[in-house]
Amino acid sequence: MGAIDPVRQSIGSLASDARVRSRVYRLFIQMLIASVAWVWIGWWAAAWVLAVQCAERFVEPYWMGRIAPLRAGDARKAEWMTAGLRAFTGALYALSWAPAWAIGGAAAGFFAAAMLCGALINALVYFSHSKIVFAAAIAPPVLAGLAVATLIHGFAGTHYIAAPVLLITLLRSFRAQQDQMALFESLDRTRAARAAAEEASRVKTQFMTVITHELRTPLNAIINYAELLAEDLADRPAAASDASRIGRSGRGLLGLIDNVIDYTLLDCDQLRLCPQPTDLRATVLDVMRAAAPLAAARGNALSLVDCPSGEVLIDRRRLSQCAAALIDNACRFTDRGEVRVQVEILAAPGLLRLHVADTGCGVDQAHHERIFEPFYQVDAGVTRSRDGLGLGLALTRRFARLMGGDVTIQSTPGAGSIFTLTARCEPVSQPSLRVSAAAA
């Protein structure tokens, strides 16, 4: 047996559930219709309405019970049986108003027209899930109305023009209802996919948090013991140098782990800024001291050209990370050259600018935007000469934009690069005049 449309599988269930949910409402409507029929037409019309509704009430549940076992095994057969049931109950329903229309009179005509509209609206609301069931639901009232009109007024051409127009209108309404249902189903799938993505993001964040803790603990121990060894081996320069190299490698690995965690938090929109009073000059000098060994290893002169003193309100940790990433990148791609750092504050817009200029290999114009993509490296492949994950610049741009700024690059291959970081800040104390200083 071929695959069955899941919508068709639920036709009988949808019709049955709709009837159960609307039982009280339908009972009220039936009593109202019977009362109107009694007043406008006579007691026999009210009795007819109630008799037909009672028959529908007993016949439909019985056959729905017979159809129910077929929903899972043979949905197509269940759909056709549901359509047949709807045609039968629709015919019974038509018998409750067609005679009233046939006897003539304004009251009877209004009553019959109202019942016809009610039957068609009922079909649109409850049976738009299947073309077959919908057609079976609208056929009895439309055919009965056409037959009664023909009996009363004869074979008038207007009747046979109005009937197709009515059918076309019903089909358009049916299509609109199906489109709306498809939209709701699409929204439900979107909500489910979003919930699944959020859950996956939460699990990923939790996993990364656990992994970070498990990695950071032994790494911190390695770094601390390496520093102790370097101190204890001060009288043995070669061994002390090896211990220091272990410490630097451990700190580098710890920085990579922190970058991965920060990227995960940014990707999950769970990273929040913590602005605090920050001494700009001291912060930048601390970053440059940490980068000094790398600069020296590459034979580069690292200098602070200009930086105001005083405090600004900014996230100190993220500013340090951004500055460290830009300076580290400049040192890695410059050999026996210069890396110059300059910081300025524009008080009116409350904007901080940090420039990192180098005399390194430069970046081709084609890569100016791509180098800010996560894990992208210009010198990729197994033969690449520079280490790193390729997250530093990507994180720097994400942090800068989170702080209300951005990172831009001006570069010419073979002539060096200038990276400019901008970020919003608020002066806490008035910056003094800029003073040049060399990195310690």
Helices and strands as residue ranges (DSSP letters): H 6-9, H 11-21, H 23-40, H 43-67, H 70-73, H 75-95, H 98-102, H 106-126, H 131-153, H 157-232, H 237-267, E 276-279, H 280-297, E 301-306, E 311-314, H 316-332, E 338-346, E 351-358, G 365-367, G 370-372, H 392-402, E 406-412, E 416-424, E 426-427, E 437-438
